[in-house]
């Protein structure tokens, strides 16, 4: 199965690194992966975009053509890439203003606030986002994501970044409890309800004292 | 004009970073660029491959289909990717054993030895290689490469990496003085001779005391 990710936001948010880590984690799981960073007109105006394609098969075309997951950390990125989303799920930061004109399934999670307030470092928002993508897509295992994070982040920041990843996984559980996500993915109303219960339970567990360590 | 690069070697040689810096330098020159890292069967067996496409136009297909420049830092990478080279130039490290079976134009330059001995740090071989690619291709300006190197390498290592880049540019001059390169690129025998003279002069100038600073 081929899974396509598009990670978008502003320059300096570290989305290229998040894409690299996601691709490397998939490889640790014995999958194929291609990571692409495009620069130029489409990535200008303060926007940044990285893509990852993960597949059990060979990857002929390395770019996302109909992303399964769009991450948008800024309103600009959301408007630019959300408007061309098809079947996939849009994951926006809570600071993004949603638009009725964008019809794709959308969940909103506090990625930037989690990095700044729970982890205490804005710069790890990319790794929080990575945890969200990993938790929602399961395209790479949690163990492999942890390993890939440790091998790619600057020395001395491994612990901080692993906390950020864990916080991201908890946010993914929260996202799965949102109506939009359940409607789109649950097989039946009963399954949706059970999904939401599990997700809330998991989310609560991760927030026992409001801090991630 | 579209210029395609394939950077190959072993994992851990930092070719992904070299590709990222090359793409970012092209952007500083107001060109378009796409940087791709593929993982999976083709990149296994200890080999690593990163690609960069730079163009004045929009880039429709982001992968190298007929690379203009193949960098191969290991014999394995040279054999894997050299055998599928067409019109482009192969740039190998001096430690690579050349094969008669690979018919592409080839130059051999001491990238790894320059990093280890002249700069004193093996790990900057990727940035030496970047200087070689920049000097040979001119797909990104030297000023932009310097700026991109400074913004992407770990804090505190900027000076070291700028020395590595400069050493790479000097190696590019040496490469241009090699017969294979001249035969392929010079418009006339007189031009070839003049190219070689200039290159040797530049190379000597960079080696005044055998150290790059």
Interface residues (C-beta under 8 A of the other chain):
Chain A: X16 X20 X23 X24 X26 X27 X31 X32 X33 X34 X35 X36 X37 X38 X39 X40 X41 X58 X59 X62 X63 X154
Chain B: X16 X20 X23 X24 X26 X27 X31 X32 X33 X34 X35 X36 X37 X38 X39 X40 X41 X58 X59 X62 X63 X154
